[in-house]
Amino acid sequence: TYLIQEFCNGLFDALFHILPLGTEMDKVDSTLARGQAANAFLWDSDAQTMVANYVQKQPVLVQISAAKQLRDRVERDTESSGEARVTAERVRLSCPEIVQEKVPNPISEKV
């Protein structure tokens, strides 16, 4: 029973560390309305690939949230800059974490 209790405690801790608190959820921008979805931007295939590759490297439980946050950020920046399409360059500008992930470390390669 000790092992079962420890296992359940671990699951409980993991659940509440992964799910955001209600107060944190209230701080996030609201989801776009369906009416605005018709104005969704077209994505270049290389931009989609960049985001998809980054999201696949995230923990499974947060992949959907990460994908939504990245898409929303990129589309918001695309709209504010007056661009008609989401390009790889827009993804690079809007999501520096994706670019930083792809930068090789020359020091570690030489070691």
VENTAVEN-V103674 format. One record per backbone hydrogen bond with DSSP energy under -0.5 kcal/mol. NH is the residue of the N-H (numbers start at 1). CO is the residue of the C=O. If there is no record, write none. Layout:
BEGIN
nh=NH co=CO
nh=NH co=CO
END
This chain:
BEGIN
nh=5 co=1
nh=6 co=2
nh=7 co=3
nh=8 co=4
nh=9 co=5
nh=10 co=6
nh=11 co=7
nh=12 co=8
nh=13 co=9
nh=14 co=10
nh=15 co=11
nh=16 co=12
nh=17 co=13
nh=18 co=14
nh=19 co=15
nh=25 co=21
nh=26 co=22
nh=27 co=23
nh=27 co=24
nh=28 co=24
nh=28 co=25
nh=36 co=33
nh=37 co=33
nh=37 co=34
nh=38 co=34
nh=38 co=35
nh=39 co=36
nh=40 co=37
nh=42 co=84
nh=44 co=86
nh=48 co=44
nh=49 co=45
nh=50 co=46
nh=51 co=47
nh=52 co=48
nh=53 co=49
nh=54 co=50
nh=55 co=51
nh=56 co=52
nh=57 co=53
nh=57 co=54
nh=58 co=55
nh=62 co=59
nh=63 co=59
nh=63 co=60
nh=66 co=62
nh=67 co=63
nh=68 co=64
nh=69 co=65
nh=70 co=66
nh=71 co=67
nh=72 co=68
nh=73 co=69
nh=74 co=70
nh=75 co=71
nh=76 co=72
nh=77 co=73
nh=78 co=74
nh=79 co=75
nh=80 co=76
nh=81 co=77
nh=82 co=79
nh=83 co=78
nh=86 co=42
nh=87 co=85
nh=91 co=87
nh=92 co=88
nh=93 co=89
nh=94 co=90
nh=95 co=91
nh=98 co=95
nh=99 co=95
nh=100 co=96
nh=101 co=97
nh=102 co=98
nh=102 co=99
nh=103 co=99
nh=103 co=100
nh=104 co=102
nh=106 co=104
nh=109 co=105
nh=110 co=106
nh=111 co=107
END
